[in-house]
Amino acid sequence: MLKHRVITALVLVPLVVAAVLWLPQIWFAYIWGIFILAGVWEWSALSGLASRGSRLAYIALALAIMLTARWWGEYLLDYLVWPVIAWWVAICMLMRQWPKRLVERHYSMGLKLALGMFILMSSWILLVWMRVNFGVLHVLYLLVLIWSADIAAYFVGKNWGMTPLMPDISPGKTVEGLWGALIATLILSACVGTAYKFWGESWGRQAFPATMITDFVFISLLTVVVSVGGDLFESLMKRQSGVKDSGSLLPGHGGVLDRIDSLLAATCIFYAGCLLREIYL
């Protein structure tokens, strides 16, 4: 399992980094859109859609939203991030307070489909807009942030994890793994912030004062905490559907949703935090 996981990561990570750094904005939107549509396909199964035709119709709706976003998206961008943040904060609090009750509760197919469309489409729009508004390094840092936190949580949890984080939702996640992710985040964000403090202007970019480094570290930590909520919410949906993985497209990782679930939740927090603090990498 670990071998397949590493091989898949070694193949995908360079391709994703290259797409972020060198593709034009429109092509970045297309590539991220392909990942999102794959997630939409998997979400349709988690929601209970059984027939291929109904699942294709669900994808068609998502594709229509994407293709028309250039005409209506700009009117929502100033407001979209706030209901998305409200959703993720609310579901994180609910999962923390009543995990067993959430697992046992029955949710209608319509509610699951609506939530999936809201989560996936808003994440697609916000990450594309982050690429347009903040630039390539901003998106790359967010990806590295989520990857490093995920790797740290996996290895710390595997070797030292003893205290379940939310066993009713995801038995494999531990408190120690979460601490590992937060420590990795603290180190990464402090190093990046310090580098921008001393060499930002020589790179032709924003130099970080000390207070901005503190804010940058805090935003990064908050982003990772909420990203764990995204992971747990997908686990909740899988528990509802009685499956271990959202799909089997990525060997060692499961489905596309299993790889982007943290990013779906993290994007809005990082976007809003950096927008309010005017942090541009």
URURVEN-V380926 format. One record per run of one state. SS is the DSSP state (A for helix, B for strand, O for the rest). FROM is the first residue (numbers start at 1). TO is the last residue. If there is no record, write none. Layout:
ss=SS from=FROM to=TO
ss=SS from=FROM to=TO
//
This chain:
ss=O from=1 to=1
ss=A from=2 to=22
ss=O from=23 to=24
ss=A from=25 to=47
ss=O from=48 to=51
ss=A from=52 to=97
ss=O from=98 to=98
ss=A from=99 to=104
ss=O from=105 to=108
ss=A from=109 to=133
ss=O from=134 to=135
ss=A from=136 to=160
ss=O from=161 to=163
ss=B from=164 to=166
ss=O from=167 to=169
ss=B from=170 to=174
ss=A from=175 to=199
ss=O from=200 to=200
ss=A from=201 to=203
ss=O from=204 to=209
ss=A from=210 to=241
ss=O from=242 to=249
ss=B from=250 to=250
ss=O from=251 to=253
ss=B from=254 to=254
ss=O from=255 to=255
ss=A from=256 to=277
ss=O from=278 to=281
//
